[in-house]
C-alpha cells in the first residue's frame, strides 16, 4: 500500500486525467478501501482541491472547478510539452492568448528543473515558426469545444459557412452541409434548452448544429472539429463556430482513432475545396499511388499493379503537374481538359530537352 502522501499525489493525478471516477473503481486502482479513499478525498479538500462527491451505490468523485487554481501535477514529458505549447501559442494562431501565453511560460520556466529547461530551449532553438495566412481562433471557442470533448457532452453551435463554402463543414464523403437547414435534430430531449450565451464569430446567423464532439485537429493555421452528427462523421472549422451554452446531454463516445480523424479532415476539406476533378488509370499499385500523392486518396484496385484514382485540384494544369510527380505511367480516362494539360506539360519538357539529344 502506498504511503499517505504518495497516495494523495496518485489520487490527484488520476482525478486530473479523467472527469468522473466511480468510488469502487478508484479505490481499486489505489489498492485501498472505499473508507480510506473517502479520508483521502477529505485531505485533498483541506489542501484546497475542490473534490466533488456523488452519493449513492454508483457514487464517485470528480475534481471540480474551485475559486483558486490548485497546483497541477506534471511529469517531465508533460512539463516539456506544456512549455513548448506555450511558446507556440505565444507566436499567434489563437486570438487573445499571445500575451497570456508569455506570462504563463515565464512562470513555468521559473520552476522547471534545469534539465527540463535545457530540453525546452533546445526544441525552441531547433524549430522555426513560419507565419502565414488564415483566421485566428477565439480561445474561448477552442476551450469550450475541448471541454465538451473531455466531458463527452453534445456540443450546440451555429455554423457560419458562407466565407468558405463547402470547405467549412464537410462530411466524410466530401459533401457540404445541408443548405437551408434551420435547426439540427437532436435525439436527447435534455438538449432542448434555450441558449444562455453565445461564444464565437459575430455577424451572420449560420446553420444550427448539435453534434457529438470527438477530436480537435490542427492543420496548418486552422483548427477543425471532428464530430458525429445526423450525417455521420463530419469536420468543422472552429473559427466558423458560434458556441451555444449550456452543452447538451452526455453521450457514449464512438470509435475513431487519431490518424483516422486527421485523414477525415484532410480528405473532406481537400475534396470539398477542389474546383476540378478527374479519373486516372495508373500503372502502379494502390499503395504506391496513395503514398506518392500530396492528398489522401482511396484508389480503386484493378490488380496488383494497376489502380484507378479520382483526383482533384484547383485546375487541370496543377493536377497534371501532380501526376508527373507520381513517377508512374498513367492514362486519363474521362477528362479532356486534363489530357490537354498533360500534353502541354509534356511538350514543354520535350522542348527543354530537344537540344540534348
N, C-alpha and C positions, 0 to 999 in steps of 0.2 A: 504494500500500500504506500502511496506517495505521502511524504510529509505534508503537513497542512499548507505551508507557504507555497511549496511547489505545486500542490494540487489546486490551490486557488488560481495560480497562473495558468494552469492547464484548463480549468473551468472557463476562465476569462477568454482564453484563446478559442475554445470551442464555441462559446456564445457569439464571438465576433465572426466566425466562419459561416454560421447558419442562423436564420432568423428565429426559428422555433425549434425547441428540443423537448421531447417527452421526458418526464422526470425519471421514469424507469430506464429509458434508453441512455440518458446522460449519466445516471449513476452507474450503469453497466460499463460505459466507456471508461469511467474513472476507477472502477473496481471498488466502489463504496456502497453503502446502504442509502436508501432514499432519505433516511433521517439525517445521516451525515451530510448528504447533499443539501438539505434544507438549511443546515447550520452554515455550510459554506456560502450559500446564497445570502444569508443574513450578514455574514462577514463582508461580502462584497458590497452590500448596500451601505454598511457602516463606512467603508472606504470611499464611498461616493459613486459607485457604479449603479446606475438605475436598472436593477434586475426586476423584471415583471414576472409574476407568477400566475399561472392559470389553474384554478382549483378543480377538483374532481378526479375521478378514476383516470381519465385521459389527460390529466393536467400536465403542465410542463412549465418551461421558463423561456424567456427571451430577454435580450439586452435592449432596453428601451432608450428613448432619447431623453437625456437629462438636461437640467438647466446649465450645467457646465460640462465641458468635454473632458472625460476621464482619459488617463493615459492609454495609448494603444500599444499592443504587443506586436512587434515586427521581428521576424528572423532576419538574418543577414541578407538573403536574397530579396525579401520583401522591402527592406530598407533601401537597398540599391535601386530597385525598380521604382519606388516612390520618388526618390531623388532624381532619377533620370526623367521620370514622367513630369515632375515639376519643372525641370529645366526645359523640356519640350513645350509644356503649356505656356511657359513664360515667353516663348517665341511667337505666340499667336495661334489662331485657328479656332479658339473658343473665346467668344466675346466676353470681355469684362473680367477675366481672371488672370491677365498677364501680371499686373502688379501684385495681386494676392498670391500668385504662384511664387513670385520672387521672395515675398516676405516669409512664406511657409518654407521655402528652400533654405533661407538663411537660418531659420530656427532648427531645421532638421540637420543641416550640415554642422551646426554648432555642437550637437550631441552625438554625431556619428563617431564611432571608433576610427582611429587613424587608418586602419587597414581598409575600411569601407570608403572613407573619403578619397583615398587613392584610387579605388576602383571606379567611383563615380566620376572623378576628374579624368581618368584615363578614357572612359567611354565618351565623355563630353569632348575631350581633345581630339578623339579619333573620328568624330562624326561631324557632318555639316548639315545644317537645316537650310534648305533652299526655299525661299518664299515663292508663292505662286498665287494664281487666281483662285476664286472660289469663295463662297459666302462663309462668314463666321457663324458658329452655332452658339445660341444662347446657353450659357452654363446652367441656368435653371431648368431649361428643357432637357438638356442632357442628363442632369441629375434626376429629374422626375422620371425619365424613361428607364434609367439604370435602376432606380428604386423599385419600379414596377416589375422589372425583370427579376430582381433579387427576391421580392416579396411574392412573386407569382400571382400578381393581380392584373386583371384585364385593364388595358390602357384605353382611355377615351380621349379623342382629339379630333380637331378639324384639320383637314389636309389641304393646304393651298398649293394647287398644282399647275396654275396657268403659266408660271415662269419657265417651266422646262418640259412641258408636255408629258409624254409617256415615261420619260426617264425619272420623273419624280417618284412615282409609285408603281412598281411593276411586279407582275406575278412571276411564278417560276417559269411559265411558258413565254414570258416576254410581253404579255398583253398589258394594256394600260388600265387604269382604274375605271370603274363603271361611271360613264358620264351621265349627268342629270340625276344622280342619286342624292336624295335629300337627307336620308338617315340610314345608318347601318343597323342591321338586325343584331340582336344580342340574345342569346339563349338563356341568360341568367336574369330573372326578374329583379334581383338586387341592384342591377346596373341602371335601372330606370330612375335616376335621381337627377335633380336639377344641378347644373354646373355651378359651383361656388366661385371658382377662379379660373381664369384662362392664362396660360403661360405660353408664349411663342410669338411668331411674327404677327404684327398688327396689320390691318388692312382688309383685303377681300376675305369673305367667308368661303371656306373650302368644303370639301366632302367630309361628312361626318363618319368617323371610323370607331369601331370598338374591336380590339384585337387582343390576342394573347402574345405579349412581347417575349421574344426568345433571346435575342442577342444583338448587341451593338457591333457594327463593323465599321472600322475606319479605313477609308480607301482614298488615297491622295489627301486632299484638304477637305474632304466631305465625310460626314458621319451618316450611316444608314442603320435603320432598324429592320431586323428580320423578324417577322411576326406571323402568327397563324390567324387567319380570319375566315370569313364565309367562302372565300375563293381559294383557300389553301394557303401555302407559304407565299409571302409577298415581302418585298423590300420597300422601305420608305426613306426618303431623305429627311433627316432630322430637322434641318433648317426650314423645312416646309410644314412642320407640325405645330399646331396651337393646342397645347395640352388643356384638357378639362379635368377638374378635380371635384369630388374625390374620385379615386380609381374605382373600377368595377369589382365584381366578385373574384375570389381566388379561383385558380384552375390547376389542373394536373399537367405538368409540362410534357410536351411531346418530344420525341427523339429527333435531334438534328445536330450533328457534330459541327465543330468549329470550321473544319475545311469545307463541309457542305454549305454552311451559312455563307462563307466567303465566296464560294463558287456561285451560289444563287445570286448574290449581289453583282458580281462581275458579269454573269450571264444576262440577268434581267436588265440591268442598266445598259450594258453594251448593246444588246439586241434591240431594246426599246429606242435607243438613240441612233441606230443605223438608218441612213437615208437610202441606201442601196443594198440589195440582196442578190445573190446568185448561187446556183448549184454547180459544183465542180466534181468531176471524177478524178481521183488522184491514184497514181500507180505507186502506192505505198501503204503500209499497214495503218490501221486506225490509230494505234498507239503512237506511231511515228508522227503522224499528222497532228494529233492532239498536242504533242509536246513541242511541235515547231511553230504553231500558230500563236499570235500575241493575244488571242482572246479565247475564253473557254468555248469549246465546240463539242458536239456529240456526233462523230462520224457514223454513217450508215455502212456497216461492214458488207462488202461484196464477197471477198475471200481474204485469205491471209495477207495478200499483197496488194489489195485494191479496196478503196472505200469511196463513198460519196459524201460530200460535206456541203452544208449550206452556210455560206459566209456572208458577212456584211461589212460595210464601211461607209464613209461619207460620200464616196463617188467611185466609179469603176476604175479610174486610174490608180487610186490608192489601193484598191483591192488587187489590182494587177501587180503592184509592187510587193504586197504581202505574199502573194502566191510565188513570186520569184524567190523570196527569202526561204520558202519551204524546201527548195532544193530537191524537187521530185517532179517527174513528168505528170502532166495533168491535162484534162480535156474540159473545156467549158461546155456545159450541157444545154442551158436554156437562157442565155443572157448575151444577146448580140452586142450590147454596149461593152460588156466586159471583154468579149472576144476582140473587139476593135481596139480596146485599151491595151490588151496583151500584145496585139500585133504592133501597135505604135511603140510600146516599150521595147519589143524585140528588134524593131527596125532601128531604134536609137542605139541599142547595144551593138547591132551589126555595123552601123556606120562608124561607131567608135573604134571598132577593131579592124576595119577593112584595110587600113594601111599597114597591118602587121601580119599579112598572110604569108 
